[in-house]
Amino acid sequence: MYRFILFVGMMLLFQVGQAQTCQIQPIGKILQTFAEGEPALNAVINPTSVTEDQSGNIYFIDRANLRVRRLSPDGTLNTVAGNGLSGWSGDSGPARQARINPVSIAVSPEGVLYVADDTNRIRKVGEDGRIITVAGTGVAAFNYEDGNGPLIHLNDPTGLFYGHDGNLYFADRGNNRVRKLTPEGTVHTVAGSIRSGTTLSPEGWVIPSEDEGDGGPANMAYVPSPQAVFQLPDGRLVINDYRFGDRIRVIELDGTIRLIFRSFDLTNVRMSSSGELYMAMQGNSGIQLYRISLDGEMEATSSWPVSLLTSNAESVMGTDFYFLSGDRLIVPRTFRVGFQGQGIDSTLTPGGLWIASSGGASQRIAGKRLTLDPVIEGPASATYLPSRKIVTRADGGVYLLTDDAVYLVDRNQQVRRVFGGGTDAGDPEGKNPVNLRARVLDLTVTGTDEFIVATGTPDVSFLRVAANQARQVRAQNGEVVRIQIPQVPDHHFIEYGMDGTLYVLQSSGGITETVVHTIRTNGQKNQYQAWRLKFPVRMPDGKIIASSVAGFVHYQLTPTGMGERMHLLDGIPHTRLSFSGNQIYVSPEKETPSLDLLKRNISGTTWEKLSLSQFSTGPSWIGDFVGAGPDGALILSDMKPNLWMITNPAGCSLSAGPVVKAGNLINSANYANPDTIAPGQIVSLFGENLGPADGHGMYLDKFVNWMPPPEHFPGLALGFIHQGTLYSYNSSLIYGNSTQMNVQAPFQVLDADRTYSAYLTWNGVMIPYPTSVSLKAANPGLFVVGGQKDGQGAILNQDGTANSPANPAPVGSFVALFATGMGRYDQEQQAGNISPQYPLPRVKANVAVTIGGQPAHVDYAGGAPGLTTGLTQINVLVPDGISGPELEVELLVDGVSTSGTQRVTMAVQ
């Protein structure tokens, strides 16, 4: 009875009706890392999933750059697919302009590239360089064993292998199946089924099943979490799945499946070009390869150079390896990044490819090791400028902090060392700061050509540096101020206020307290405890603020204690916050290499986004916003390490932030009861600048969570905060465009008959909703065809067809209604997930339905399997004695009726 609800996915309903440009200029020598069309040894890459075509081209996924790249036999490197931005876009267009999230690749003999994408699709790049989706809808789910590729749901496809029979084989990991894509474009299951691998004990406990289908048809077996599939020269298939350890299984030519090997230490299974199976096991210094026969015999092999499979001083061996033609072995390795103690962000993980033939020497064929010389004083254009932290100063100069020195890059692009890097480890008092040897922790600017630097660990002391002299910061009694901080903070922890007070934030042993140390100009020292504060920042008026650990609430610090809450900064993330005049700049957290900045007036509420992606100098790791100068210039870092200055940012392309008014938060089904929600309810929000004009919908990730489309990351989200607390509950986006959002409210809200503060999260900042939101136990609404408020209900007849005056439901048959705002289920559910098929979650409230004024028996009211948990399916029996094309349907949930808010009809004969 419950199978026909999948049809509702086709009916849904979530639709209602500058003059001078900014400029960029580099600060310092630019480290170019992409090497497009250049020798592969010049490129900074992060390779995985390696294969080759018949012409000797080697293809690999460049994870850091979100691209698939091709290494030609002459050693040059080019991009085949991907533009470096996360997400899914660009179908039917040039593959190099498309957004991809590649996880596995395969290449046909003709050079046609197949890409398994993290958006639950398989895409193909033809010989013309254009990309199309050949399998997967983008929804992480299961619908059919066999069918047209673009209509088949996939769930975390991986392990692509192009067979010599012309089929593309792959592991549909989340669906516990191995499948093939034929040249005609159809997908077929070759192994795996609905078999769960468990049984129920007499007491009802779930226990592992001993019967997983071995010896029987592969497409009726249990194939848990397959990782890879290979086709042997004789046509048989080998799969690698996981069941209490990794396993190797063979699918015979007659379609039966058998287990040949199991290991708890196995890391990867690969097939050589001659059809032999190998697996890797992790050793003390690298990996050991073993050859596995089809009878399950294991034999250690050392045919390849030991240096290829072990870590060394230059690079680190992982657990991955691949075979090329002629049984050559190629392995990705990660370089040991070395900037001579100058501290580089941990996201920088360059790697390379090493190759060797059996018995031959290994050599690196792709990837550049990043090792830079120390900063050179003089013109900035002549030196790289790696740093652990960057601090701007009032005249537009930039301080660079390394582990042992501070450099100044002035407005004239000249570099000089202003502290540390020397050999004198004695008493620093009165000495030339560049002669000192010290560990540099942090720096705060006190004036032009003057700063305070924190040095040492765990006993931290502070030196005021000015006029080429270092003076120790002392208390009133003349003692040198020292604070014991056993761990070096990951963000700066000192700041200097215009009242002459140095503020030092130190985390205490607990997670809820912070000790604030203050040292006045006159040497007066004080300390007090604050609640979970970090990230001190100086505002334009000289006040020092610090944010809560939650990051969206800010407080003023004073020399003697906590000051007032700075409401004008509510909702602004604590990281990368900077001021320039009356403008606030924020760098939102993101997962793509593009760089965006948000800005607003310090006393305003409306945000704008500066998209700086036009300044991309090639793929990079996530960009970093350093700060803003007094003239509005912005300092950026892309962590290669490169520094940039954006002048006239007001001339950059701007996009306006969202704007909503009170009373625009309503039930998505009946557009009723403004600013009222029930747990798990689907809610519509109306406003301006809420998303792209053409609209975008959600997809399911590999953990079966509904997610906003990655091409709009971080997108727009609606959240709720219980008044008086900092606990927030974010909603899940279902559909959005420029004027409307459909989201599912969380189930985790506390109690009915309470009020909540609502907010929008836009690119990392929280924008308050104008009024509070009421939570009710039930706020039901029935969905109507076409997304209207009133009219023909979105109702399925028993045969799975849509109910309508032309297709009425017979008396005595079952129909399925679809609603939202029904409240909690009898099982804990998560907003943003799909409803499970087993066990079916049922609505906790009492549910009643009348059709044409007659009570209808409710057989089921609960989750709609395969669809979002906010959508409730109600199966009812059409009562006797009624007929007509427009009989009114009323839904009551714990006595709360839909009849006062909408008129829903259905047809009965």
Solvent accessible surface area in square Angstrom, and as a share of the most:
residue,aa,sasa,rsa
1,M,80,0.36
2,Y,58,0.22
3,R,213,0.78
4,F,30,0.12
5,I,1,0.01
6,L,92,0.46
7,F,74,0.31
8,V,0,0.00
9,G,42,0.40
10,M,161,0.72
11,M,33,0.15
12,L,30,0.15
13,L,7,0.03
14,F,23,0.10
15,Q,95,0.42
16,V,44,0.25
17,G,93,0.90
18,Q,144,0.64
19,A,108,0.84
20,Q,120,0.53
21,T,90,0.52
22,C,9,0.05
23,Q,110,0.49
24,I,49,0.25
25,Q,78,0.35
26,P,63,0.39
27,I,3,0.02
28,G,7,0.07
29,K,89,0.38
30,I,35,0.18
31,L,4,0.02
32,Q,110,0.49
33,T,4,0.02
34,F,31,0.13
35,A,11,0.08
36,E,51,0.23
37,G,43,0.42
38,E,83,0.37
39,P,69,0.44
40,A,1,0.01
41,L,83,0.41
42,N,68,0.35
43,A,0,0.00
44,V,2,0.01
45,I,0,0.00
46,N,19,0.10
47,P,5,0.03
48,T,22,0.13
49,S,13,0.08
50,V,9,0.05
51,T,32,0.18
52,E,28,0.12
53,D,15,0.08
54,Q,148,0.66
55,S,82,0.53
56,G,31,0.30
57,N,24,0.12
58,I,12,0.06
59,Y,7,0.03
60,F,0,0.00
61,I,0,0.00
62,D,0,0.00
63,R,130,0.48
64,A,21,0.16
65,N,5,0.02
66,L,30,0.15
67,R,26,0.09
68,V,0,0.00
69,R,0,0.00
70,R,74,0.27
71,L,7,0.04
72,S,22,0.15
73,P,101,0.64
74,D,111,0.58
75,G,27,0.26
76,T,38,0.22
77,L,0,0.00
78,N,39,0.20
79,T,7,0.04
80,V,18,0.11
81,A,0,0.00
82,G,1,0.01
83,N,45,0.23
84,G,2,0.02
85,L,42,0.21
86,S,13,0.08
87,G,0,0.00
88,W,66,0.23
89,S,37,0.24
90,G,32,0.31
91,D,52,0.27
92,S,73,0.47
93,G,14,0.13
94,P,55,0.34
95,A,1,0.00
96,R,127,0.46
97,Q,126,0.56
98,A,0,0.00
99,R,57,0.21
100,I,0,0.00
101,N,28,0.14
102,P,11,0.07
103,V,56,0.32
104,S,9,0.06
105,I,7,0.04
106,A,5,0.04
107,V,12,0.07
108,S,4,0.02
109,P,55,0.35
110,E,114,0.51
111,G,22,0.21
112,V,22,0.13
113,L,1,0.01
114,Y,27,0.10
115,V,0,0.00
116,A,0,0.00
117,D,1,0.00
118,D,53,0.28
119,T,3,0.01
120,N,0,0.00
121,R,28,0.10
122,I,0,0.00
123,R,0,0.00
124,K,57,0.24
125,V,5,0.03
126,G,19,0.18
127,E,142,0.63
128,D,107,0.55
129,G,32,0.31
130,R,111,0.41
131,I,0,0.00
132,I,73,0.37
133,T,23,0.13
134,V,19,0.11
135,A,0,0.00
136,G,3,0.03
137,T,42,0.25
138,G,1,0.01
139,V,37,0.21
140,A,0,0.00
141,A,15,0.12
142,F,63,0.26
143,N,37,0.19
144,Y,126,0.48
145,E,62,0.28
146,D,73,0.38
147,G,25,0.24
148,N,78,0.40
149,G,0,0.00
150,P,60,0.38
151,L,117,0.58
152,I,0,0.00
153,H,40,0.18
154,L,0,0.00
155,N,10,0.05
156,D,16,0.08
157,P,0,0.00
158,T,15,0.09
159,G,15,0.14
160,L,16,0.08
161,F,47,0.20
162,Y,53,0.20
163,G,1,0.01
164,H,120,0.53
165,D,69,0.36
166,G,20,0.19
167,N,17,0.09
168,L,2,0.01
169,Y,9,0.04
170,F,0,0.00
171,A,0,0.00
172,D,0,0.00
173,R,66,0.24
174,G,37,0.35
175,N,13,0.07
176,N,46,0.24
177,R,12,0.04
178,V,0,0.00
179,R,0,0.00
180,K,49,0.21
181,L,8,0.04
182,T,19,0.11
183,P,98,0.62
184,E,141,0.63
185,G,23,0.22
186,T,43,0.25
187,V,0,0.00
188,H,60,0.27
189,T,16,0.09
190,V,28,0.16
191,A,0,0.00
192,G,0,0.00
193,S,17,0.11
194,I,156,0.79
195,R,75,0.27
196,S,66,0.42
197,G,1,0.01
198,T,53,0.31
199,T,67,0.39
200,L,112,0.56
201,S,18,0.12
202,P,137,0.86
203,E,132,0.59
204,G,47,0.46
205,W,180,0.63
206,V,100,0.58
207,I,74,0.37
208,P,73,0.46
209,S,15,0.10
210,E,175,0.78
211,D,90,0.46
212,E,21,0.10
213,G,8,0.08
214,D,65,0.34
215,G,62,0.59
216,G,19,0.18
217,P,67,0.42
218,A,1,0.01
219,N,82,0.42
220,M,115,0.51
221,A,0,0.00
222,Y,23,0.09
223,V,0,0.00
224,P,9,0.06
225,S,40,0.26
226,P,0,0.00
227,Q,56,0.25
228,A,9,0.07
229,V,1,0.01
230,F,17,0.07
231,Q,8,0.04
232,L,8,0.04
233,P,89,0.56
234,D,73,0.38
235,G,21,0.20
236,R,52,0.19
237,L,14,0.07
238,V,0,0.00
239,I,1,0.00
240,N,6,0.03
241,D,0,0.00
242,Y,107,0.41
243,R,23,0.08
244,F,114,0.47
245,G,1,0.01
246,D,25,0.13
247,R,2,0.01
248,I,0,0.00
249,R,0,0.00
250,V,0,0.00
251,I,11,0.05
252,E,40,0.18
253,L,129,0.64
254,D,113,0.58
255,G,29,0.28
256,T,39,0.23
257,I,1,0.00
258,R,80,0.29
259,L,65,0.32
260,I,20,0.10
261,F,28,0.11
262,R,100,0.36
263,S,12,0.08
264,F,156,0.65
265,D,93,0.48
266,L,10,0.05
267,T,48,0.28
268,N,28,0.14
269,V,1,0.01
270,R,36,0.13
271,M,30,0.14
272,S,1,0.01
273,S,67,0.44
274,S,68,0.44
275,G,13,0.13
276,E,71,0.32
277,L,4,0.02
278,Y,9,0.03
279,M,0,0.00
280,A,0,0.00
281,M,32,0.14
282,Q,99,0.44
283,G,36,0.35
284,N,171,0.88
285,S,67,0.43
286,G,4,0.04
287,I,11,0.06
288,Q,62,0.28
289,L,0,0.00
290,Y,43,0.16
291,R,67,0.25
292,I,5,0.02
293,S,46,0.30
294,L,45,0.22
295,D,119,0.62
296,G,18,0.17
297,E,121,0.54
298,M,90,0.40
299,E,94,0.42
300,A,60,0.47
301,T,10,0.06
302,S,96,0.62
303,S,42,0.27
304,W,15,0.05
305,P,27,0.17
306,V,109,0.63
307,S,60,0.39
308,L,0,0.00
309,L,14,0.07
310,T,30,0.17
311,S,38,0.25
312,N,61,0.31
313,A,90,0.70
314,E,53,0.24
315,S,0,0.00
316,V,57,0.33
317,M,10,0.04
318,G,36,0.34
319,T,52,0.30
320,D,32,0.17
321,F,0,0.00
322,Y,22,0.08
323,F,25,0.10
324,L,4,0.02
325,S,60,0.39
326,G,67,0.65
327,D,34,0.18
328,R,67,0.24
329,L,0,0.00
330,I,0,0.00
331,V,0,0.00
332,P,16,0.10
333,R,5,0.02
334,T,55,0.32
335,F,5,0.02
336,R,105,0.38
337,V,54,0.31
338,G,23,0.23
339,F,8,0.03
340,Q,104,0.46
341,G,49,0.47
342,Q,11,0.05
343,G,24,0.23
344,I,42,0.22
345,D,63,0.33
346,S,101,0.65
347,T,61,0.35
348,L,7,0.03
349,T,56,0.32
350,P,0,0.00
351,G,0,0.00
352,G,0,0.00
353,L,0,0.00
354,W,21,0.07
355,I,16,0.08
356,A,5,0.04
357,S,53,0.34
358,S,69,0.44
359,G,71,0.68
360,G,30,0.29
361,A,92,0.72
362,S,30,0.19
363,Q,114,0.51
364,R,77,0.28
365,I,33,0.17
366,A,0,0.00
367,G,0,0.00
368,K,63,0.27
369,R,92,0.33
370,L,1,0.01
371,T,72,0.42
372,L,12,0.06
373,D,98,0.51
374,P,66,0.41
375,V,12,0.07
376,I,99,0.50
377,E,87,0.39
378,G,20,0.19
379,P,72,0.45
380,A,0,0.00
381,S,86,0.55
382,A,60,0.47
383,T,5,0.03
384,Y,49,0.19
385,L,7,0.03
386,P,0,0.00
387,S,21,0.13
388,R,87,0.32
389,K,40,0.17
390,I,26,0.13
391,V,24,0.14
392,T,34,0.20
393,R,20,0.07
394,A,70,0.54
395,D,53,0.28
396,G,10,0.09
397,G,0,0.00
398,V,2,0.01
399,Y,2,0.01
400,L,0,0.00
401,L,0,0.00
402,T,1,0.01
403,D,52,0.27
404,D,70,0.36
405,A,2,0.02
406,V,0,0.00
407,Y,20,0.07
408,L,1,0.01
409,V,3,0.02
410,D,31,0.16
411,R,111,0.41
412,N,120,0.62
413,Q,49,0.22
414,Q,81,0.36
415,V,5,0.03
416,R,107,0.39
417,R,65,0.24
418,V,19,0.11
419,F,0,0.00
420,G,0,0.00
421,G,41,0.39
422,G,17,0.16
423,T,121,0.71
424,D,46,0.24
425,A,65,0.51
426,G,44,0.43
427,D,88,0.46
428,P,27,0.17
429,E,54,0.24
430,G,26,0.25
431,K,70,0.30
432,N,62,0.32
433,P,4,0.02
434,V,38,0.22
435,N,79,0.40
436,L,5,0.02
437,R,149,0.54
438,A,28,0.22
439,R,123,0.45
440,V,1,0.01
441,L,9,0.05
442,D,1,0.00
443,L,2,0.01
444,T,3,0.02
445,V,10,0.06
446,T,24,0.14
447,G,27,0.26
448,T,86,0.50
449,D,72,0.37
450,E,48,0.21
451,F,5,0.02
452,I,1,0.00
453,V,0,0.00
454,A,0,0.00
455,T,11,0.06
456,G,22,0.21
457,T,48,0.28
458,P,65,0.41
459,D,76,0.39
460,V,0,0.00
461,S,19,0.13
462,F,0,0.00
463,L,7,0.03
464,R,67,0.25
465,V,7,0.04
466,A,31,0.24
467,A,93,0.72
468,N,115,0.59
469,Q,75,0.33
470,A,0,0.00
471,R,111,0.40
472,Q,22,0.10
473,V,15,0.08
474,R,93,0.34
475,A,20,0.16
476,Q,125,0.55
477,N,110,0.56
478,G,36,0.35
479,E,111,0.50
480,V,30,0.17
481,V,3,0.02
482,R,138,0.50
483,I,7,0.04
484,Q,112,0.50
485,I,13,0.06
486,P,99,0.62
487,Q,145,0.64
488,V,54,0.31
489,P,43,0.27
490,D,124,0.64
491,H,57,0.25
492,H,50,0.22
493,F,10,0.04
494,I,0,0.00
495,E,19,0.09
496,Y,23,0.09
497,G,1,0.01
498,M,130,0.58
499,D,79,0.41
500,G,10,0.09
501,T,0,0.00
502,L,3,0.02
503,Y,4,0.01
504,V,0,0.00
505,L,10,0.05
506,Q,33,0.14
507,S,90,0.58
508,S,33,0.22
509,G,90,0.86
510,G,44,0.42
511,I,147,0.74
512,T,60,0.35
513,E,72,0.32
514,T,5,0.03
515,V,17,0.09
516,V,0,0.00
517,H,13,0.06
518,T,1,0.00
519,I,5,0.03
520,R,78,0.28
521,T,98,0.57
522,N,98,0.50
523,G,6,0.06
524,Q,83,0.37
525,K,89,0.38
526,N,54,0.28
527,Q,105,0.47
528,Y,29,0.11
529,Q,111,0.49
530,A,7,0.06
531,W,125,0.44
532,R,72,0.26
533,L,4,0.02
534,K,71,0.30
535,F,23,0.09
536,P,0,0.00
537,V,21,0.12
538,R,58,0.21
539,M,10,0.04
540,P,71,0.45
541,D,93,0.48
542,G,8,0.08
543,K,70,0.30
544,I,4,0.02
545,I,1,0.01
546,A,0,0.00
547,S,1,0.01
548,S,1,0.00
549,V,55,0.32
550,A,54,0.42
551,G,1,0.01
552,F,58,0.24
553,V,9,0.05
554,H,2,0.01
555,Y,50,0.19
556,Q,33,0.15
557,L,3,0.02
558,T,35,0.20
559,P,26,0.17
560,T,110,0.64
561,G,16,0.15
562,M,74,0.33
563,G,24,0.23
564,E,106,0.48
565,R,87,0.32
566,M,11,0.05
567,H,121,0.54
568,L,72,0.36
569,L,0,0.00
570,D,40,0.21
571,G,6,0.06
572,I,2,0.01
573,P,15,0.10
574,H,39,0.17
575,T,20,0.12
576,R,88,0.32
577,L,17,0.09
578,S,17,0.11
579,F,24,0.10
580,S,12,0.07
581,G,55,0.53
582,N,82,0.42
583,Q,47,0.21
584,I,0,0.00
585,Y,9,0.03
586,V,0,0.00
587,S,7,0.05
588,P,4,0.03
589,E,129,0.58
590,K,23,0.10
591,E,120,0.54
592,T,11,0.07
593,P,28,0.18
594,S,23,0.15
595,L,22,0.11
596,D,23,0.12
597,L,0,0.00
598,L,0,0.00
599,K,26,0.11
600,R,19,0.07
601,N,56,0.29
602,I,36,0.18
603,S,98,0.63
604,G,27,0.26
605,T,110,0.64
606,T,81,0.47
607,W,9,0.03
608,E,57,0.26
609,K,45,0.19
610,L,0,0.00
611,S,34,0.22
612,L,3,0.02
613,S,51,0.33
614,Q,102,0.45
615,F,35,0.15
616,S,81,0.52
617,T,57,0.33
618,G,22,0.22
619,P,11,0.07
620,S,10,0.06
621,W,22,0.08
622,I,58,0.29
623,G,9,0.08
624,D,24,0.12
625,F,1,0.00
626,V,32,0.18
627,G,3,0.02
628,A,10,0.08
629,G,7,0.07
630,P,84,0.53
631,D,91,0.47
632,G,14,0.13
633,A,8,0.06
634,L,0,0.00
635,I,4,0.02
636,L,5,0.03
637,S,12,0.08
638,D,17,0.09
639,M,35,0.15
640,K,2,0.01
641,P,11,0.07
642,N,3,0.01
643,L,3,0.01
644,W,24,0.08
645,M,13,0.06
646,I,0,0.00
647,T,44,0.26
648,N,50,0.26
649,P,10,0.06
650,A,57,0.44
651,G,11,0.11
652,C,1,0.01
653,S,65,0.42
654,L,50,0.25
655,S,51,0.33
656,A,52,0.40
657,G,1,0.01
658,P,7,0.05
659,V,58,0.33
660,V,18,0.11
661,K,145,0.62
662,A,49,0.38
663,G,34,0.33
664,N,44,0.23
665,L,1,0.00
666,I,18,0.09
667,N,0,0.00
668,S,11,0.07
669,A,3,0.02
670,N,0,0.00
671,Y,51,0.19
672,A,12,0.09
673,N,60,0.31
674,P,78,0.49
675,D,21,0.11
676,T,21,0.12
677,I,0,0.00
678,A,0,0.00
679,P,3,0.02
680,G,4,0.04
681,Q,0,0.00
682,I,0,0.00
683,V,1,0.00
684,S,1,0.01
685,L,0,0.00
686,F,51,0.21
687,G,20,0.19
688,E,101,0.45
689,N,59,0.30
690,L,5,0.03
691,G,27,0.26
692,P,32,0.20
693,A,90,0.70
694,D,127,0.66
695,G,15,0.14
696,H,21,0.09
697,G,35,0.34
698,M,34,0.15
699,Y,38,0.15
700,L,0,0.00
701,D,26,0.13
702,K,89,0.38
703,F,143,0.60
704,V,45,0.26
705,N,47,0.24
706,W,27,0.09
707,M,73,0.33
708,P,42,0.26
709,P,10,0.06
710,P,17,0.11
711,E,47,0.21
712,H,58,0.26
713,F,88,0.37
714,P,41,0.26
715,G,13,0.13
716,L,9,0.05
717,A,27,0.21
718,L,0,0.00
719,G,0,0.00
720,F,0,0.00
721,I,34,0.17
722,H,21,0.10
723,Q,89,0.39
724,G,88,0.84
725,T,45,0.26
726,L,70,0.35
727,Y,155,0.59
728,S,56,0.36
729,Y,36,0.14
730,N,91,0.47
731,S,11,0.07
732,S,18,0.12
733,L,7,0.04
734,I,8,0.04
735,Y,50,0.19
736,G,1,0.01
737,N,22,0.11
738,S,34,0.22
739,T,75,0.43
740,Q,4,0.02
741,M,1,0.00
742,N,1,0.01
743,V,1,0.00
744,Q,0,0.00
745,A,0,0.00
746,P,3,0.02
747,F,18,0.07
748,Q,76,0.34
749,V,2,0.01
750,L,77,0.38
751,D,76,0.39
752,A,35,0.27
753,D,113,0.59
754,R,96,0.35
755,T,59,0.34
756,Y,0,0.00
757,S,44,0.28
758,A,4,0.03
759,Y,12,0.04
760,L,1,0.00
761,T,33,0.19
762,W,21,0.07
763,N,9,0.04
764,G,20,0.20
765,V,1,0.00
766,M,29,0.13
767,I,19,0.10
768,P,96,0.60
769,Y,11,0.04
770,P,72,0.45
771,T,60,0.35
772,S,51,0.33
773,V,1,0.00
774,S,37,0.24
775,L,0,0.00
776,K,82,0.35
777,A,62,0.48
778,A,12,0.09
779,N,3,0.02
780,P,4,0.03
781,G,0,0.00
782,L,4,0.02
783,F,6,0.03
784,V,2,0.01
785,V,68,0.39
786,G,42,0.41
787,G,6,0.06
788,Q,96,0.43
789,K,73,0.31
790,D,65,0.34
791,G,26,0.25
792,Q,36,0.16
793,G,0,0.00
794,A,0,0.00
795,I,4,0.02
796,L,0,0.00
797,N,5,0.02
798,Q,92,0.41
799,D,107,0.56
800,G,12,0.12
801,T,56,0.33
802,A,36,0.28
803,N,2,0.01
804,S,32,0.21
805,P,77,0.48
806,A,100,0.77
807,N,53,0.27
808,P,32,0.20
809,A,0,0.00
810,P,64,0.40
811,V,52,0.30
812,G,44,0.43
813,S,13,0.09
814,F,47,0.19
815,V,0,0.00
816,A,0,0.00
817,L,1,0.01
818,F,2,0.01
819,A,0,0.00
820,T,0,0.00
821,G,2,0.02
822,M,5,0.02
823,G,6,0.06
824,R,87,0.32
825,Y,11,0.04
826,D,82,0.42
827,Q,55,0.24
828,E,170,0.76
829,Q,24,0.11
830,Q,85,0.38
831,A,10,0.08
832,G,3,0.03
833,N,40,0.21
834,I,34,0.17
835,S,1,0.01
836,P,45,0.29
837,Q,125,0.56
838,Y,179,0.68
839,P,71,0.44
840,L,35,0.18
841,P,0,0.00
842,R,101,0.37
843,V,16,0.09
844,K,134,0.57
845,A,23,0.18
846,N,120,0.61
847,V,30,0.17
848,A,48,0.38
849,V,3,0.02
850,T,29,0.17
851,I,0,0.00
852,G,31,0.30
853,G,61,0.59
854,Q,83,0.37
855,P,103,0.65
856,A,9,0.07
857,H,112,0.50
858,V,37,0.21
859,D,56,0.29
860,Y,3,0.01
861,A,11,0.09
862,G,0,0.00
863,G,0,0.00
864,A,0,0.00
865,P,9,0.05
866,G,19,0.18
867,L,22,0.11
868,T,4,0.02
869,T,1,0.01
870,G,4,0.04
871,L,0,0.00
872,T,3,0.02
873,Q,0,0.00
874,I,0,0.00
875,N,0,0.00
876,V,0,0.00
877,L,59,0.29
878,V,1,0.01
879,P,22,0.14
880,D,114,0.59
881,G,81,0.78
882,I,19,0.10
883,S,74,0.48
884,G,20,0.19
885,P,82,0.52
886,E,106,0.47
887,L,30,0.15
888,E,69,0.31
889,V,3,0.02
890,E,41,0.18
891,L,0,0.00
892,L,46,0.23
893,V,0,0.00
894,D,83,0.43
895,G,60,0.57
896,V,66,0.38
897,S,35,0.23
898,T,1,0.01
899,S,54,0.35
900,G,76,0.73
901,T,34,0.20
902,Q,10,0.05
903,R,115,0.42
904,V,2,0.01
905,T,5,0.03
906,M,0,0.00
907,A,1,0.00
908,V,4,0.02
909,Q,125,0.55
